[in-house]
Amino acid sequence: MTAPLLQLEGVHTHIGAYHILHGVDLDVPAGQVTMLLGRNGAGKTTLLRTIMGLWAASSGEVRFDGRPIGGKAARLATPDIARLGIAYVPESMGIFADLTVRENLLLAARAARRVEQIDTVRLEWLFGLFPALKKFWLYPAGKLSGGQKQMLAIARAMIEERRVLLIDEPSKGLAPAIVANLIAALRELKRTATTVLLVEQNFGVATALGDRVAVMDNGRIVHRGAMAELADDESLQHRFLGLSLGAHP
């Protein structure tokens, strides 16, 4: 298997009095899409936020490209983790509703102080993935549709080259046609060999994009393997997810 770019080893996370992650071990291979599946409340969002340093691992270790970034050996601040090339797209999208699409992307392009300083080739590539962003370039982000806001959130994470994208439930609440567009855009991203850890409840999205899969339950990884293997084995689906992927397109 491809060497992991991102690794969690024995990671525990507490939020106040609550013990959310219970010794998570996870390898995220370089250049692949790893799906993170599980029921609501299983700890998936906490895992992403722990990687990003938004919540501190109380024990264990998070490593990026072999370097400790969280846990017992090191505890980098979130901006320092971002500077290493890790971007996070939260379920809440994290866009600035009162700012235009243009201003949102400019803020995310840390190397640019003016729009003219944004990499033109990369910006045009993003417009190719998400044409609505070009169409609504000067619109306030808060006036975009739900699907357009999600596209903007992902584009903000991609406006500069990233080594890892952490994306939390990008298809949640979107119409099927918009989900199809999102799948197409993320497939294009896959061709760039960007490493992605993707939390998703839509199993059509999971099977369309995933190379590897990890299933969480009660703050632990209870299954890991090839996404295709899980998609083809209904007994595994029922065992680890309590449902059939084929029944939830």
NORMOHU-V251433 format. One record per residue. N is the residue number from 0. SS is DSSP state (~ for helix, > for strand, _ for the rest). PHI is phi in whole degrees, 0 to 359 (999 if undefined). BURIAL is b if it has 16 or more other C-alpha atoms within 10 Angstrom, else e. Layout:
n:N ss:SS phi:PHI burial:BURIAL
n:N ss:SS phi:PHI burial:BURIAL
//
This chain:
n:0 ss:_ phi:999 burial:e
n:1 ss:_ phi:303 burial:e
n:2 ss:_ phi:299 burial:e
n:3 ss:> phi:289 burial:b
n:4 ss:> phi:268 burial:b
n:5 ss:> phi:235 burial:b
n:6 ss:> phi:224 burial:b
n:7 ss:> phi:241 burial:b
n:8 ss:> phi:227 burial:b
n:9 ss:> phi:60 burial:b
n:10 ss:> phi:279 burial:b
n:11 ss:> phi:246 burial:b
n:12 ss:> phi:228 burial:b
n:13 ss:> phi:250 burial:b
n:14 ss:> phi:239 burial:e
n:15 ss:_ phi:62 burial:e
n:16 ss:_ phi:275 burial:e
n:17 ss:> phi:262 burial:e
n:18 ss:> phi:263 burial:e
n:19 ss:> phi:264 burial:b
n:20 ss:> phi:259 burial:b
n:21 ss:> phi:239 burial:b
n:22 ss:> phi:71 burial:b
n:23 ss:> phi:285 burial:b
n:24 ss:> phi:246 burial:b
n:25 ss:> phi:207 burial:b
n:26 ss:> phi:249 burial:b
n:27 ss:> phi:247 burial:b
n:28 ss:> phi:294 burial:b
n:29 ss:_ phi:295 burial:b
n:30 ss:_ phi:75 burial:b
n:31 ss:_ phi:236 burial:b
n:32 ss:> phi:257 burial:b
n:33 ss:> phi:256 burial:b
n:34 ss:> phi:274 burial:b
n:35 ss:> phi:245 burial:b
n:36 ss:> phi:247 burial:b
n:37 ss:> phi:152 burial:b
n:38 ss:_ phi:293 burial:e
n:39 ss:_ phi:303 burial:e
n:40 ss:_ phi:84 burial:e
n:41 ss:_ phi:285 burial:b
n:42 ss:_ phi:113 burial:b
n:43 ss:~ phi:295 burial:b
n:44 ss:~ phi:294 burial:b
n:45 ss:~ phi:301 burial:b
n:46 ss:~ phi:298 burial:b
n:47 ss:~ phi:298 burial:b
n:48 ss:~ phi:292 burial:b
n:49 ss:~ phi:290 burial:b
n:50 ss:~ phi:303 burial:b
n:51 ss:_ phi:280 burial:b
n:52 ss:_ phi:80 burial:b
n:53 ss:_ phi:287 burial:e
n:54 ss:_ phi:237 burial:b
n:55 ss:_ phi:275 burial:b
n:56 ss:> phi:292 burial:b
n:57 ss:> phi:280 burial:b
n:58 ss:> phi:198 burial:b
n:59 ss:> phi:86 burial:b
n:60 ss:> phi:213 burial:b
n:61 ss:> phi:249 burial:b
n:62 ss:> phi:236 burial:b
n:63 ss:> phi:237 burial:b
n:64 ss:_ phi:53 burial:e
n:65 ss:_ phi:84 burial:e
n:66 ss:> phi:259 burial:e
n:67 ss:> phi:295 burial:b
n:68 ss:> phi:237 burial:b
n:69 ss:> phi:202 burial:b
n:70 ss:> phi:105 burial:b
n:71 ss:_ phi:290 burial:e
n:72 ss:_ phi:272 burial:e
n:73 ss:_ phi:199 burial:e
n:74 ss:_ phi:216 burial:b
n:75 ss:_ phi:286 burial:b
n:76 ss:_ phi:288 burial:e
n:77 ss:~ phi:305 burial:b
n:78 ss:~ phi:299 burial:e
n:79 ss:~ phi:290 burial:e
n:80 ss:~ phi:295 burial:b
n:81 ss:~ phi:299 burial:b
n:82 ss:~ phi:293 burial:e
n:83 ss:_ phi:286 burial:e
n:84 ss:_ phi:111 burial:e
n:85 ss:> phi:250 burial:b
n:86 ss:> phi:241 burial:b
n:87 ss:> phi:235 burial:b
n:88 ss:> phi:249 burial:b
n:89 ss:_ phi:287 burial:b
n:90 ss:_ phi:300 burial:b
n:91 ss:_ phi:283 burial:e
n:92 ss:_ phi:79 burial:b
n:93 ss:_ phi:71 burial:b
n:94 ss:_ phi:271 burial:b
n:95 ss:_ phi:260 burial:b
n:96 ss:_ phi:296 burial:e
n:97 ss:_ phi:276 burial:e
n:98 ss:_ phi:263 burial:b
n:99 ss:> phi:287 burial:b
n:100 ss:~ phi:304 burial:b
n:101 ss:~ phi:304 burial:b
n:102 ss:~ phi:292 burial:b
n:103 ss:~ phi:299 burial:b
n:104 ss:~ phi:289 burial:b
n:105 ss:~ phi:296 burial:b
n:106 ss:~ phi:298 burial:b
n:107 ss:~ phi:282 burial:b
n:108 ss:_ phi:273 burial:b
n:109 ss:_ phi:296 burial:e
n:110 ss:_ phi:278 burial:e
n:111 ss:_ phi:243 burial:e
n:112 ss:_ phi:256 burial:e
n:113 ss:_ phi:228 burial:e
n:114 ss:~ phi:303 burial:e
n:115 ss:~ phi:297 burial:e
n:116 ss:~ phi:270 burial:e
n:117 ss:_ phi:290 burial:b
n:118 ss:_ phi:304 burial:e
n:119 ss:~ phi:298 burial:e
n:120 ss:~ phi:297 burial:e
n:121 ss:~ phi:291 burial:e
n:122 ss:~ phi:296 burial:b
n:123 ss:~ phi:294 burial:e
n:124 ss:~ phi:298 burial:e
n:125 ss:~ phi:295 burial:b
n:126 ss:~ phi:298 burial:e
n:127 ss:~ phi:294 burial:e
n:128 ss:~ phi:286 burial:b
n:129 ss:_ phi:230 burial:b
n:130 ss:~ phi:302 burial:e
n:131 ss:~ phi:298 burial:b
n:132 ss:~ phi:293 burial:b
n:133 ss:~ phi:288 burial:b
n:134 ss:~ phi:297 burial:e
n:135 ss:_ phi:253 burial:b
n:136 ss:_ phi:309 burial:b
n:137 ss:_ phi:254 burial:e
n:138 ss:_ phi:275 burial:b
n:139 ss:> phi:299 burial:b
n:140 ss:~ phi:300 burial:b
n:141 ss:~ phi:294 burial:b
n:142 ss:~ phi:267 burial:e
n:143 ss:_ phi:286 burial:b
n:144 ss:_ phi:290 burial:e
n:145 ss:~ phi:302 burial:b
n:146 ss:~ phi:294 burial:b
n:147 ss:~ phi:293 burial:b
n:148 ss:~ phi:297 burial:b
n:149 ss:~ phi:295 burial:b
n:150 ss:~ phi:298 burial:b
n:151 ss:~ phi:296 burial:b
n:152 ss:~ phi:299 burial:b
n:153 ss:~ phi:290 burial:b
n:154 ss:~ phi:298 burial:b
n:155 ss:~ phi:300 burial:b
n:156 ss:~ phi:288 burial:b
n:157 ss:~ phi:254 burial:b
n:158 ss:_ phi:297 burial:b
n:159 ss:_ phi:244 burial:b
n:160 ss:_ phi:297 burial:e
n:161 ss:_ phi:241 burial:b
n:162 ss:_ phi:271 burial:b
n:163 ss:> phi:222 burial:b
n:164 ss:> phi:246 burial:b
n:165 ss:> phi:253 burial:b
n:166 ss:> phi:235 burial:b
n:167 ss:> phi:253 burial:b
n:168 ss:_ phi:48 burial:b
n:169 ss:_ phi:292 burial:b
n:170 ss:_ phi:266 burial:b
n:171 ss:_ phi:299 burial:e
n:172 ss:_ phi:78 burial:e
n:173 ss:_ phi:266 burial:b
n:174 ss:_ phi:293 burial:e
n:175 ss:~ phi:306 burial:e
n:176 ss:~ phi:295 burial:e
n:177 ss:~ phi:289 burial:b
n:178 ss:~ phi:299 burial:b
n:179 ss:~ phi:299 burial:b
n:180 ss:~ phi:296 burial:e
n:181 ss:~ phi:295 burial:b
n:182 ss:~ phi:300 burial:b
n:183 ss:~ phi:299 burial:b
n:184 ss:~ phi:293 burial:b
n:185 ss:~ phi:290 burial:b
n:186 ss:~ phi:297 burial:b
n:187 ss:~ phi:296 burial:e
n:188 ss:~ phi:299 burial:b
n:189 ss:~ phi:303 burial:b
n:190 ss:_ phi:293 burial:e
n:191 ss:_ phi:274 burial:e
n:192 ss:_ phi:64 burial:e
n:193 ss:_ phi:289 burial:b
n:194 ss:> phi:279 burial:b
n:195 ss:> phi:230 burial:b
n:196 ss:> phi:247 burial:b
n:197 ss:> phi:237 burial:b
n:198 ss:> phi:274 burial:b
n:199 ss:_ phi:206 burial:b
n:200 ss:_ phi:257 burial:b
n:201 ss:_ phi:275 burial:b
n:202 ss:~ phi:284 burial:b
n:203 ss:~ phi:296 burial:b
n:204 ss:~ phi:296 burial:b
n:205 ss:~ phi:300 burial:b
n:206 ss:~ phi:286 burial:b
n:207 ss:~ phi:288 burial:b
n:208 ss:~ phi:248 burial:b
n:209 ss:_ phi:286 burial:b
n:210 ss:_ phi:265 burial:b
n:211 ss:> phi:240 burial:b
n:212 ss:> phi:217 burial:b
n:213 ss:> phi:231 burial:b
n:214 ss:> phi:251 burial:b
n:215 ss:> phi:254 burial:b
n:216 ss:> phi:207 burial:b
n:217 ss:_ phi:52 burial:b
n:218 ss:_ phi:78 burial:b
n:219 ss:> phi:230 burial:b
n:220 ss:> phi:276 burial:b
n:221 ss:> phi:252 burial:e
n:222 ss:> phi:204 burial:e
n:223 ss:> phi:215 burial:b
n:224 ss:> phi:167 burial:e
n:225 ss:> phi:284 burial:e
n:226 ss:~ phi:298 burial:b
n:227 ss:~ phi:298 burial:e
n:228 ss:~ phi:295 burial:e
n:229 ss:~ phi:293 burial:b
n:230 ss:~ phi:295 burial:b
n:231 ss:~ phi:267 burial:e
n:232 ss:_ phi:238 burial:e
n:233 ss:~ phi:295 burial:b
n:234 ss:~ phi:295 burial:e
n:235 ss:~ phi:294 burial:b
n:236 ss:~ phi:300 burial:b
n:237 ss:~ phi:293 burial:e
n:238 ss:~ phi:293 burial:e
n:239 ss:~ phi:260 burial:b
n:240 ss:~ phi:238 burial:b
n:241 ss:_ phi:74 burial:e
n:242 ss:_ phi:201 burial:e
n:243 ss:_ phi:257 burial:b
n:244 ss:~ phi:300 burial:b
n:245 ss:~ phi:295 burial:e
n:246 ss:~ phi:275 burial:e
n:247 ss:_ phi:230 burial:e
n:248 ss:_ phi:294 burial:e
//
